[in-house]
């Protein structure tokens, strides 16, 4: 790095919107850090101190967090992690852009102050599209840096982050007319991530998908739009259009009481059932152990204090990941593939 940059210890984390407190709790409960400061405690305009844990907007800098190049080890409640943070001082907008370009090509801006100045810096960097995407899409596996202004002549940044998307943000162009519910966006994002992490193709014509807890049909709708056949199970019927679709087979039942051996093989098993970890984990294991599916996507509903030891049992399953989606609320999503790409 150039003379005006300083490599920092630890990592920094950009929290999902309205999830700063969740991120703080995770760093304490899951990683054992001394409880970081409350979100936005004190002045965000205070001088940067690399020896102190502090919030800069929705970015939490943690000098004691062990550095890693493995994005899987980043907190779930961080939209993206600054895995190799540095502090840089610059004399001008052009100087700031030159500093970043001297490190790598792609940089995304997150700002909690100095928005106009940051815009001028971003304009001098290679163009980066932040438009809503049309599903399905594949985002490029190229390094994506992030920077935030600490004052008019200083920034906190990292070329190495835990996401290849600007600010770790996935945003789709929404269909306000056809899907039965907005839950469809969660599956679109999950399928995009499964494709990215495991290199599995998107569901397609000729494939069988099991949608557990399917009502009113948001996830089934996504799978049908991709051409797959869907076996949908819930205690309540789907919307009429899906009930009348000859490529959708519906069974009124508790999906978790149906054994894999009874249902047969599926290319995809997905679940958005309102189900807590202690019941979801054995069900997931039953499908993996059966050998009757290749890929799973399941929402992990949370309540009260998170049991981090229990969640660790999900990630102990080979070729699995837990993520918090941009379209999740107070829940996490489990991704698994028999093929790890």
C-alpha positions as CSV (number, residue, x, y, z in Angstrom):
1,X,0.0,0.0,0.0
2,X,1.1,3.6,-0.5
3,X,2.6,5.8,2.2
4,X,-0.8,7.4,3.1
5,X,-2.4,4.1,4.1
6,X,-2.2,2.2,7.3
7,X,-3.0,-1.5,7.6
8,X,-5.4,-2.2,10.5
9,X,-5.7,-5.1,12.9
10,X,-9.0,-7.0,13.1
11,X,-12.0,-6.7,10.8
12,X,-15.0,-4.4,10.2
13,X,-18.5,-5.4,9.5
14,X,-21.3,-3.6,7.6
15,X,-24.6,-4.6,9.4
16,X,-27.8,-5.3,7.5
17,X,-30.3,-2.5,7.8
18,X,-31.9,-2.4,11.2
19,X,-29.7,-5.4,12.3
20,X,-26.9,-3.6,14.0
21,X,-28.0,-4.8,17.4
22,X,-28.2,-8.4,16.1
23,X,-24.6,-8.1,14.8
24,X,-23.4,-6.8,18.1
25,X,-25.0,-9.7,19.9
26,X,-23.5,-12.2,17.5
27,X,-20.0,-10.9,17.9
28,X,-20.4,-11.3,21.6
29,X,-22.4,-14.6,21.7
30,X,-20.9,-16.5,18.8
31,X,-17.4,-15.2,18.6
32,X,-16.8,-14.4,22.3
33,X,-15.7,-10.8,21.8
34,X,-16.2,-8.5,24.8
35,X,-19.6,-7.0,24.1
36,X,-19.0,-4.2,21.5
37,X,-20.4,-0.8,22.0
38,X,-24.1,-0.2,21.4
39,X,-24.9,0.6,17.8
40,X,-24.3,4.3,17.0
41,X,-23.1,4.9,20.6
42,X,-21.3,8.2,20.8
43,X,-20.4,10.5,17.9
44,X,-19.8,8.9,14.5
45,X,-17.6,11.9,13.7
46,X,-15.1,11.1,16.4
47,X,-11.5,10.7,15.3
48,X,-10.7,7.2,14.2
49,X,-8.9,5.1,16.8
50,X,-7.6,1.7,15.5
51,X,-7.3,0.4,19.1
52,X,-11.0,0.8,19.9
53,X,-14.2,-1.0,18.8
54,X,-16.5,1.6,17.3
55,X,-19.4,2.2,15.0
56,X,-19.1,4.3,11.9
57,X,-22.7,4.4,10.7
58,X,-23.7,0.8,10.2
59,X,-20.0,-0.4,10.0
60,X,-18.6,-1.8,13.2
61,X,-14.8,-1.9,13.4
62,X,-13.5,-4.7,15.7
63,X,-9.7,-4.5,16.1
64,X,-9.7,-7.8,18.2
65,X,-11.6,-9.9,15.6
66,X,-9.2,-12.5,14.1
67,X,-8.4,-11.7,10.5
68,X,-9.4,-14.3,7.9
69,X,-9.6,-14.6,4.1
70,X,-12.5,-17.1,4.5
71,X,-15.8,-15.3,4.0
72,X,-17.7,-18.3,5.6
73,X,-16.2,-17.2,8.9
74,X,-17.8,-13.7,8.8
75,X,-20.8,-12.9,11.0
76,X,-24.2,-13.8,9.6
77,X,-25.6,-10.4,10.4
78,X,-23.0,-8.6,8.4
79,X,-24.0,-7.7,4.9
80,X,-20.3,-7.7,4.0
81,X,-17.1,-8.0,6.1
82,X,-14.0,-5.8,5.6
83,X,-11.6,-8.7,6.0
84,X,-8.4,-6.7,5.5
85,X,-9.2,-3.2,6.6
86,X,-7.0,-0.2,6.2
87,X,-7.1,3.5,7.1
88,X,-6.1,6.0,4.4
89,X,-5.6,9.7,4.4
90,X,-5.9,11.7,1.1
91,X,-5.5,15.4,0.0
92,X,-8.2,15.5,-2.6
93,X,-11.0,13.5,-4.3
94,X,-8.6,12.6,-7.1
95,X,-6.0,11.4,-4.6
96,X,-8.6,9.2,-2.8
97,X,-9.6,7.6,-6.1
98,X,-6.0,7.1,-7.1
99,X,-5.3,5.4,-3.8
100,X,-8.1,2.9,-4.3
101,X,-7.4,2.3,-8.0
102,X,-3.8,1.5,-7.1
103,X,-5.0,-1.5,-5.1
104,X,-7.7,-3.0,-7.3
105,X,-10.4,-2.2,-9.8
106,X,-13.8,-2.7,-8.1
107,X,-14.9,-0.5,-5.1
108,X,-18.3,0.1,-3.6
109,X,-19.2,3.1,-1.5
110,X,-21.0,2.9,1.8
111,X,-21.5,6.2,3.5
112,X,-23.0,7.6,6.7
113,X,-21.6,11.1,6.1
114,X,-19.9,13.0,3.4
115,X,-22.2,11.6,0.7
116,X,-21.5,14.2,-2.0
117,X,-17.7,13.9,-1.6
118,X,-18.0,10.1,-1.7
119,X,-20.0,10.4,-4.9
120,X,-17.3,12.4,-6.6
121,X,-14.7,9.8,-5.5
122,X,-16.9,7.0,-6.9
123,X,-17.3,8.8,-10.2
124,X,-13.5,8.7,-10.7
125,X,-13.5,4.9,-10.2
126,X,-14.5,2.3,-12.8
127,X,-18.3,2.1,-13.2
128,X,-20.1,-0.2,-10.8
129,X,-23.8,-1.0,-11.5
130,X,-26.0,-0.9,-8.4
131,X,-29.3,-1.3,-10.3
132,X,-31.9,-3.9,-9.3
133,X,-31.2,-7.2,-11.0
134,X,-33.5,-9.3,-13.1
135,X,-33.7,-12.9,-11.7
136,X,-32.1,-15.3,-12.5
137,X,-28.7,-13.7,-12.7
138,X,-25.1,-14.6,-12.0
139,X,-22.9,-12.2,-10.3
140,X,-19.2,-12.2,-11.2
141,X,-16.7,-13.8,-8.8
142,X,-14.4,-10.8,-8.8
143,X,-12.9,-9.0,-5.8
144,X,-15.2,-6.2,-4.5
145,X,-13.8,-3.6,-2.2
146,X,-15.7,-1.1,0.0
147,X,-14.8,2.3,1.4
148,X,-16.4,4.7,3.8
149,X,-15.4,8.3,4.6
150,X,-14.4,9.0,8.2
151,X,-14.0,12.7,7.5
152,X,-13.3,14.8,4.4
153,X,-9.7,13.5,4.1
154,X,-9.8,10.0,5.6
155,X,-11.4,6.7,4.8
156,X,-11.8,3.2,6.2
157,X,-11.6,0.6,3.5
158,X,-10.9,-3.0,2.6
159,X,-10.1,-4.5,-0.8
160,X,-10.9,-8.0,0.5
161,X,-14.5,-8.5,1.6
162,X,-16.8,-11.4,2.2
163,X,-19.1,-10.6,-0.8
164,X,-18.5,-10.1,-4.5
165,X,-21.5,-7.7,-4.7
166,X,-21.4,-4.0,-3.9
167,X,-22.0,-3.6,-0.2
168,X,-23.0,-7.3,-0.2
169,X,-26.4,-6.2,-1.5
170,X,-28.7,-8.4,-3.6
171,X,-31.7,-6.4,-5.0
172,X,-34.1,-7.8,-7.6
173,X,-36.5,-6.0,-9.8
174,X,-39.7,-6.8,-8.1
175,X,-42.8,-8.3,-9.7
176,X,-45.8,-6.7,-8.0
177,X,-48.4,-8.5,-10.0
178,X,-47.8,-12.3,-10.3
179,X,-46.1,-13.8,-7.1
180,X,-48.6,-14.9,-4.4
181,X,-46.4,-13.2,-1.7
182,X,-43.1,-11.3,-1.3
183,X,-41.5,-14.4,0.1
184,X,-40.6,-15.3,-3.5
185,X,-37.7,-12.8,-3.2
186,X,-36.1,-14.9,-0.5
187,X,-36.0,-18.0,-2.7
188,X,-34.7,-16.0,-5.7
189,X,-31.8,-14.7,-3.5
190,X,-31.2,-18.1,-2.0
191,X,-31.0,-19.8,-5.5
192,X,-28.6,-17.1,-6.6
193,X,-26.3,-17.7,-3.6
194,X,-26.5,-21.5,-4.0
195,X,-25.5,-21.1,-7.6
196,X,-22.6,-18.8,-6.6
197,X,-21.3,-20.8,-3.7
198,X,-21.8,-24.3,-5.0
199,X,-21.9,-23.8,-8.8
200,X,-25.2,-25.7,-9.0
201,X,-27.4,-24.8,-11.9
202,X,-30.7,-23.1,-11.3
203,X,-33.8,-25.3,-11.1
204,X,-35.0,-26.1,-14.6
205,X,-37.5,-28.0,-16.8
206,X,-37.5,-31.7,-16.0
207,X,-36.3,-31.3,-12.4
208,X,-38.4,-32.2,-9.3
209,X,-38.7,-29.8,-6.4
210,X,-40.2,-30.4,-2.9
211,X,-41.6,-27.2,-1.4
212,X,-42.3,-27.7,2.3
213,X,-44.7,-25.2,3.9
214,X,-45.6,-23.9,0.5
215,X,-48.7,-21.8,1.1
216,X,-49.6,-19.4,-0.4
217,X,-47.1,-20.3,-3.1
218,X,-44.4,-17.7,-3.4
219,X,-41.6,-20.3,-3.5
220,X,-43.5,-22.7,-5.7
221,X,-44.1,-19.8,-8.1
222,X,-40.4,-19.1,-8.4
223,X,-39.7,-22.8,-9.1
224,X,-42.4,-23.0,-11.7
225,X,-41.2,-19.8,-13.4
226,X,-37.9,-21.6,-13.9
227,X,-39.7,-24.6,-15.4
228,X,-39.4,-27.2,-12.7
229,X,-42.1,-29.5,-11.4
230,X,-43.1,-28.9,-7.8
231,X,-44.5,-31.1,-5.1
232,X,-45.9,-28.6,-2.6
233,X,-47.0,-29.5,0.9
234,X,-48.8,-27.4,3.5
235,X,-51.9,-27.5,5.7
236,X,-53.5,-24.8,3.6
237,X,-53.9,-24.8,-0.2
238,X,-51.9,-22.6,-2.6
239,X,-53.4,-19.8,-4.6
240,X,-55.8,-21.1,-7.3
241,X,-53.5,-20.4,-10.2
242,X,-50.8,-22.8,-8.7
243,X,-53.4,-25.3,-7.6
244,X,-54.6,-25.6,-11.2
245,X,-51.0,-25.9,-12.6
246,X,-50.5,-29.4,-13.9
247,X,-46.8,-29.2,-13.0
248,X,-47.7,-28.6,-9.3
249,X,-48.8,-31.5,-7.1
250,X,-50.3,-30.4,-3.8
251,X,-50.7,-32.5,-0.7
252,X,-52.4,-31.1,2.4
253,X,-50.2,-32.4,5.2
254,X,-47.5,-31.5,7.8
255,X,-44.4,-31.6,5.5
256,X,-42.1,-32.5,8.3
257,X,-43.9,-35.8,9.0
258,X,-43.4,-37.1,5.5
259,X,-40.3,-39.4,5.3
260,X,-38.0,-38.9,2.3
261,X,-38.3,-42.6,1.5
262,X,-42.1,-42.1,1.1
263,X,-41.7,-39.2,-1.3
264,X,-38.8,-40.3,-3.5
265,X,-36.0,-38.3,-5.0
266,X,-36.0,-34.5,-5.6
267,X,-33.4,-32.3,-7.2
268,X,-34.3,-29.5,-4.7
269,X,-35.8,-29.6,-1.3
270,X,-36.8,-26.1,0.0
271,X,-38.6,-25.0,3.1
272,X,-39.9,-21.7,4.4
273,X,-41.8,-23.5,7.2
274,X,-42.2,-21.5,10.5
275,X,-40.0,-24.0,12.3
276,X,-37.3,-23.5,14.9
277,X,-33.8,-25.0,14.8
278,X,-34.4,-27.9,17.1
279,X,-37.0,-29.3,14.8
280,X,-35.5,-28.2,11.5
281,X,-32.1,-29.8,11.9
282,X,-33.3,-33.4,12.3
283,X,-35.5,-33.0,9.2
284,X,-32.6,-31.6,7.2
285,X,-30.4,-34.5,8.3
286,X,-33.0,-37.0,7.3
287,X,-33.0,-35.7,3.7
288,X,-29.2,-35.5,3.5
289,X,-28.8,-39.0,5.0
290,X,-31.4,-40.4,2.6
291,X,-29.4,-39.5,-0.5
292,X,-32.7,-38.5,-2.1
293,X,-31.8,-34.8,-2.8
294,X,-28.9,-32.9,-4.2
295,X,-29.6,-29.4,-2.9
296,X,-31.5,-27.9,0.1
297,X,-32.6,-24.3,1.0
298,X,-34.3,-23.9,4.4
299,X,-35.3,-20.9,6.4
300,X,-34.1,-21.0,10.0
301,X,-36.6,-19.2,12.2
302,X,-35.2,-17.6,15.3
303,X,-36.8,-16.6,18.6
304,X,-35.4,-14.9,21.7
305,X,-31.8,-15.5,22.4
306,X,-29.9,-17.3,19.7
307,X,-28.4,-20.7,20.6
308,X,-25.1,-20.4,18.8
309,X,-24.0,-23.9,19.6
310,X,-27.2,-25.3,18.1
311,X,-26.7,-23.2,14.9
312,X,-23.1,-24.5,14.7
313,X,-24.6,-28.0,14.2
314,X,-26.0,-26.9,10.8
315,X,-22.7,-25.7,9.5
316,X,-21.0,-28.9,10.7
317,X,-22.9,-30.6,7.8
318,X,-20.5,-30.9,4.8
319,X,-21.0,-28.4,2.0
320,X,-23.3,-26.2,4.0
321,X,-23.7,-22.5,4.7
322,X,-25.8,-20.3,6.9
323,X,-26.5,-16.8,5.5
324,X,-28.7,-13.9,6.4
325,X,-30.4,-12.8,3.2
326,X,-31.0,-9.2,2.2
327,X,-34.7,-10.3,2.0
328,X,-34.7,-12.1,5.4
329,X,-36.0,-10.5,8.5
330,X,-35.1,-11.9,11.9
331,X,-34.2,-15.3,10.4
332,X,-31.4,-17.1,8.7
333,X,-31.2,-19.3,5.7
334,X,-29.5,-22.7,5.4
335,X,-27.9,-23.7,2.1
336,X,-26.6,-27.2,1.3
337,X,-25.4,-29.0,-1.8
338,X,-24.2,-32.5,-2.2
339,X,-21.8,-31.1,-4.7
340,X,-19.6,-28.3,-3.3
341,X,-18.6,-26.9,-6.7
